[in-house]
Amino acid sequence: MNKVKITVIRKTEYPDLMALYENPIEHTCDVREGQQWISEGGQRPKGMCPSAWESMREFVESLARGEGNFFDGWMRNPMSAMISCNDGFRPVSFYLEVIEE
């Protein structure tokens, strides 16, 4: 199986939406732009947010199996994907790519 590198490309917040809809919470997302993990065997890397993982799991598993070219040529690199976590208040964009080692 291929190894898949997962890189945080962008992290943003929508304070206006938080003010309107979110209950106050003490702890939010800890990831930082540029942070990376390596998925081996299509498994969630240690330290990765379980919720973010669920947003990308199927893509990582497919890339690990050597599948790609999602949505008929969506990405310039067919063995990659750009996926966002499912937090509507603090979305994080992750770039997934097969790596050679």
KEPAPA-475697 format. One record per residue (C-alpha): residue in three letters; x, y, z. Coordinates in steps of 0.2 Angstrom, whole numbers, plus 5000, padded with zeros to 4 digits. Last residue first. Example, Ala and Ser with C-alpha at 12.3 -4.5 7.8 and 13.67 -1.06 7.14 Angstrom:
KEPAPA-475697
SER506849955036 ALA506249785039 
END
This chain:
KEPAPA-475697
GLU504850325000 GLU503650384987 ILE502250494993 VAL500450494988 GLU499650654992 LEU498250735003 TYR498150915005 PHE497050965020 SER495951125021 VAL495451165039 PRO493651235042 ARG493451335059 PHE491551375061 GLY490851245048 ASP491951105056 ASN491850965043 CYS493650955039 SER494151005022 ILE494950895008 MET496150934994 ALA496550774985 SER498050684977 MET498650544966 PRO497850634950 ASN499050774952 ARG498250924944 MET496650874954 TRP494850864948 GLY495250744934 ASP493750634933 PHE493050664950 PHE494450574959 ASN495950534948 GLY496550414962 GLU496750234967 GLY498350164972 ARG497650074987 ALA498450204999 LEU497550344988 SER495850254990 GLU496150245009 VAL496650425010 PHE495150475000 GLU493950375011 ARG494750435027 MET494650625023 SER493150695033 GLU493250555046 TRP495050605049 ALA494550785052 SER493350715066 PRO494650605073 CYS495950745075 MET497650675070 GLY498850635083 LYS499350465077 PRO499050445059 ARG497350375054 GLN497650215044 GLY497750195025 GLY499150075027 GLU500350215032 SER499650385034 ILE501050515036 TRP500650675045 GLN501050855042 GLN500851035049 GLY501051175037 GLU499651275043 ARG499351235062 VAL498251105070 ASP497551135087 CYS495651135084 THR494551205098 HIS494551195117 GLU493451285129 ILE491851295120 PRO490551435119 ASN488951385111 GLU489051415092 TYR487651495081 LEU487751685079 ALA489351725087 MET490251575079 LEU489551625062 ASP490251795064 PRO491851735070 TYR492151625054 GLU493851545056 THR495151485044 LYS496551355043 ARG497451325026 ILE498651205019 VAL498751075033 THR499750925025 ILE499250745024 LYS500650635016 VAL499950465010 LYS501050305010 ASN500550184997 MET500050005000 
END
